[in-house]
Amino acid sequence: MDIKESYGDRINPVSINLETLQFLKEYIDNNEVASILEFGSGVSTEFWSEQLPQAHLISFENSRRYRKITASRISKQADNIHVRFGPLRLMKLFGRRYISYKIGSYLRKNAPKSFDLVLVDGPPGFLYSREATILQAIDHITEDTQIILDDAERDVEKSTIERWSMMFDMHELQYHKMGNKEIATFRISPKPKLAKMPESPNHKLGKTIRLLLTFHKQNVMHNLWLLKMRLLNKEPFPDQKMAEEEATE
Ligand SMILES: C[S@@+](CC[C@H](N)C(=O)[O-])C[C@H]1O[C@@H](n2cnc3c(N)ncnc32)[C@H](O)[C@@H]1O
C-alpha cells in the first residue's frame, strides 16, 4: 500500500506528515497494536481507522468542529474508535498548573488497562501543554507502551521530553527526522520518581491563564470569521463540507 497515494491529498499544514504516516505504517506492520490513545485528532485518526480497523482507539480533540469533521471521516469498518471532545481547561497535575484536555473521568471509565501506543499531537504547540498528556494518561501506560511525540524538533517539546524523563525512567528515546519535522519515540516506566514535576516558567499560574485566554480569543476570532463566511454565503472549508455532507447522507 502506497501511503503517499492514499494520504498525499489529505495532508494539511497542521496534520501529521507523510513521512510520519510511513513510519507509523512500518511500526504497526511490525508490532502488535490493538489499542491506541491519541491527543489531537485529524488525518492521523483517519489513518488508524483505515489501517487498524479492529483496534480500540481513543482520540481526544479540543475543537468541537474538528472533532465532528474527523469523526465523519473515519472508516466505517472501524467500530471501536472514539473521537472525543476534550475541552481545554486549567488543571493541576503532579503539583504543577497545566492547560489540558478535560478527560479524566472518560479515561478512568473507558480506557483499557494499558495502551499499546500513545500518539501525542495536541494540544496546539503555542499552548506549551503537551507535557500534561502523559501525566494524565499515566495510569494506562506500561513499560511496553510505545509513546510517539510529534513536532519533536521544537524546543518546547524537547524540554517536555527532558521533563518527562526527570519524572519517569525513560527508555529507548530516539529522535527521527521526518521531512522538515521530527518525531520522538520512547517508552517510560510509569512509576513517578518525584512527588512533583520540576518547576518551569511555562507552568506558572499567570502564564497558563494568559495562554488559555489567548486560545479563547483565537476561538472567538475563528467563530466570527465562520459567521462572516456564512453571512457572505461562502464555504470556509470546501473539502470539509463534502465530508460533512457525506456523513449526513
Ligand atoms: C497538530 S494538529 C493534530 C493533527 C492530527 N493528529 C492530524 O494528524 O491531523 C492539532 C489540531 O489541529 C486541528 N485540526 C484538525 N484537523 C484540522 C484541519 N483539517 N485544519 C486545521 N486544523 C485542524 C485540531 O484541533 C487538532 O487538534
The ligand as a Gaussian input file, in Angstrom:
#p B3LYP/6-31G(d) Opt

LIG

0 1
 C       -1.312000      19.192000      15.401000
 S       -2.976000      19.116000      14.916000
 C       -3.441000      17.461000      15.192000
 C       -3.393000      16.781000      13.916000
 C       -3.791000      15.337000      13.829000
 N       -3.048000      14.415000      14.662000
 C       -3.559000      15.049000      12.358000
 O       -2.720000      14.225000      12.032000
 O       -4.229000      15.727000      11.541000
 C       -3.696000      19.949000      16.185000
 C       -5.126000      20.439000      15.969000
 O       -5.410000      20.935000      14.662000
 C       -6.828000      20.908000      14.469000
 N       -7.168000      20.341000      13.169000
 C       -7.537000      19.084000      12.857000
 N       -7.785000      18.956000      11.539000
 C       -7.556000      20.193000      11.016000
 C       -7.632000      20.741000       9.698000
 N       -8.005000      19.991000       8.655000
 N       -7.322000      22.027000       9.514000
 C       -6.948000      22.821000      10.544000
 N       -6.851000      22.360000      11.831000
 C       -7.163000      21.075000      12.055000
 C       -7.412000      20.074000      15.585000
 O       -7.995000      20.935000      16.525000
 C       -6.183000      19.372000      16.143000
 O       -6.311000      19.031000      17.487000

